[in-house]
C-alpha cells in the first residue's frame, strides 16, 4: 500500500511539473529579438512586452541598438529596471517624464547606464577613426524614423 502511494505521488508530481511547464508564461524575448527581418523594431511586439517602450535607438554599424522607454510615474525607474520591469543593474535606455514621446521637444536627453551592456559602448567613440565612421544615430518611432548626424 505504501509503495503504491509513493508511485502515485511521484506520477502526480511529474504530471504537475509537465503542466506547469506547458502552461507557464511565454519566455521573455531578448532585446534584439524585437528587431524584425527588415532590421527595424517590431513595435507591436515591443509594446506588448512593455507599453512604456515607445522608440528604438540605433547607431549604425555598432552594437548599440535598444528600445527607449519612459516611465509614466518615476523618471529614474528604468535606471534600475529592465524592459520587463524586473530589477536589473544595467537598467534600460530611457527619457525624462517631461519629454514628449514624439521627439518634438527642443531637447531630449536619452539616459542609459555606463555599463558594457548599455551606453558604456559609447566609449568606442573616443577613437577618432571610429567616431568618423559611425556618425549616424537613428531613432525609430512607430510612424517614422529620425536620423541624426553627430
N, C-alpha and C positions, 0 to 999 in steps of 0.2 A: 504494500500500500504506500509506504514512504517513498519507494523508488518511483512508482507511478506519479506521485505528486511532484517529485523533483523533475522528472521528464516533462510533465505538463507545464510546470513553471518555466522551464527552460524554453519550451516551444512558445509560450506566451511572450516571454521577453524577446525572443528572436523576431516574432511577428510584430511586436510593438516597435522594435528598433527599425525594422524594414518600413513600416508605415510612417514612422516619424521622418525617415529619410525621404520617402517618396512624396510625402505631403508637406515637407518643410518649405520654407520661404525660398524664393529664387536666389540663386547665387549672385552676389554682388559683382557688378562689372568693374573691371579695371578702368581707369580714366580713359586710356587710349581706345578702349572698346566702344566709346561713344563716337568715334570717327567712322564715317561710312565709307563705302567703296570709292566715292568721288573725292575722298580726302577732306571732306568738310564735316562739321559736327552734326550729329543726329539730335536735333533739339527736342524732338518728341520723346525719344528715349531718355535724354538727359533730364528733361523736366519731369518725367515720371519718377526718376531716381530722386530728384530734389527740385521742387518748383522754384526755389530761390536761385537756381542756376539760370542765368539769362544771357550769357555771352561766352565766347571762347577766344582765348588769346593764343596766337602762334607767331613765332619768329622763324621765318623761312630758313631751312637748312640747319636748324638746331634741334635739340630735343626739348625745347620749350614749347609746350602745347597743352593748355589746361583750360578747364571751364572757369568762368568768372562768376562768383556768387555775390549776393548781397542779402544779409540778414534783415528781416523785417523789424527786428527789435533791438539787436545788440551789435553795434559796429564791429567789435572785436571777436565776435563768436567764431568766425572762420579762421581766426588766428590759431585756434587750438582744436578745430573740428574738421573732419573730412567731408567729402561730398555727401556721405550718408548720415551725417550728424553725429558720428561717433568721435570720441576724443582721439586726437592724433597730433603728435608733436610737430608734424610738418604743416598741419593746417591746410588751407586752400588759398587760392588766389581770390581776392575779394575787393569790393569797393565800399566806400562810406555810405551810410544811410541817406545822407542828403543828396547824393548824386542821382541823377536820373538814369534809368537803365537803358536809355536810347543813345547815350554818349553825346547828348546835345549840350551838356554843361560847358562853360568856358574851359574848365579844367576838371579832369577826372583822374584821381590818383588810384592806381591799381596796386594793392598791397599783396605781399607774399613773404613767407619766411626765407631767411638767408640760409637755406639748407640745400644739400646736393639734390634733394628730391623736388625742390621748388625753385625759387628765384636765386638761389645760390649759383645756379647755372649761368647767371648773368656775368659772373666773374670772367667768363671766356672773352668778354668784350674788352678786357684790359689789354689784350693783344691787338695791336693796331691793324694787322692784316686781317684778323678775324672780324674785327669791327667793320672794316671797309667792305668785306664780302657779305656781311649779314645786316643790311641796313633797313630791311622792311619788317614791320610788325603788322599783322592782320588781326583785326577784331571782328569775329563773326557774330552776327546777330541773326535771329530767325528770319528777318526780312532783307538783310543786306550785309555786305562785307565792307569794313572800313580799312583802308591801308594807310599806314603812317610811315614816313621816311625819317630815319634817325641819323 
